[in-house]
Amino acid sequence: MSTGSTASTYQTVLGIAKEPQPATGAPVAASAFIPVKKLEPENKPVKLWDDSWKGSMVEVTGVQAGVQSAELSLGGNVYADTVGWFLAGMLGDVATTGASAPFTHTMALLNSGNGQPTSYTLTDADPLSTRQYASCRFSELTLKWDAAELLTWEGKAIGWTGATASAPTSSFSTLPPVPAWALTATIGGVSAPNVKSVELAFKRSNSEPIFTLQNAQNPYEVHVGPISLEPKIQFIAKDEQPLIDFLANTTQPLVLNYATGAGASAVQLQVTMTGWNYGEVKKDKGNSWIEFSAGGKAIGNVTDVGASGGYSPCKVLLKNALPASTYV
């Protein structure tokens, strides 16, 4: 019987770096490192099976390598600096102000040029290997606030197949993760202290790698489609206001804000949806108190836009010690 050393999940390191635009597929060494609790890369080479008839009772007589790409599923706790990579990667329009810390990064949907946000190289380093996934764009991002938990995130990225690389020397931010109870919610300009949990699901629909006849297996481009933003909110029922607004088809602002610290140490994460409407409201009586479960959509509007104009479903304000040109 032989024994060996088992690779540990806890030694995983996620690195990230923005790429020159337009992306060429050349990986960029990680410039920042993000604590995660989930990092699951899946290489997706296409197998081209030869199923031609060759006078024998067999279905497959050969195989050729087809096109290839990768999809990464990621997640973890939210930190008020590293979460900016994912928000910027989903939205694309980023403007930074401030001469010194704290810097304020204002993010909205990118509508200029080809509408494609910045691409990134994601580095997955663990005891087995280090692989760099170039030309990644984010297709999904979900932020989850639960009053009894830390603020968490989950996301998906599409990119090139992972290429082996040297292990990076990692260095992590000293900021603590965000406790969800510190969030304040405002609906229709009125404080909503009875919000129990919130889930914000950003999604770029029809996102996929585009392959062309270029004598290369990797994508010509990883292309992301239009964005949607769907909030889900759990209310402690102090009244029937969610149901009333739902039945009245009321479109109103929804603001979620976290802010702490002072001076150079100040951090903030604020998501503003100037146009938000309930899509469903359900009364829940599964506990000894009544709750409302609500879903809805953020509506693209001209108030939450950035320098690229057009419409945007939200505006994100992120304040931290990271300077301009960090995220895009």
SULHU-V223694 format. One line per field, one symbol per residue. phi: phi as a letter, one per 40 degrees, with the letter a starting at -180 (. if undefined). A space follows every 10 residues. Layout:
phi->???
This chain:
phi->.bbacccccc ccbbbaacbc bccbgccbcd babbcbbaab cbcbcccbcc bccbgbcbcb baabcbcaaa bbbbaiccbc bccccccccc cgcbbbbhca cccbbbbacc bcgcgccdcb cbbbbaccab bbbcfcbcba abbbbbdcbc cbababbbac dcbcaccccc abcccccccc cccbbbbggb dbccccabbb bcaccfcacb bbcbfacccc acbbcccbbb cbbbbcccab ddccccccfc cacbbbbbaa gagcccbabb bbbcbbbcba abcbbcbcbc bbbbbabccd accccbccgg bacabbbbba cccdgccb
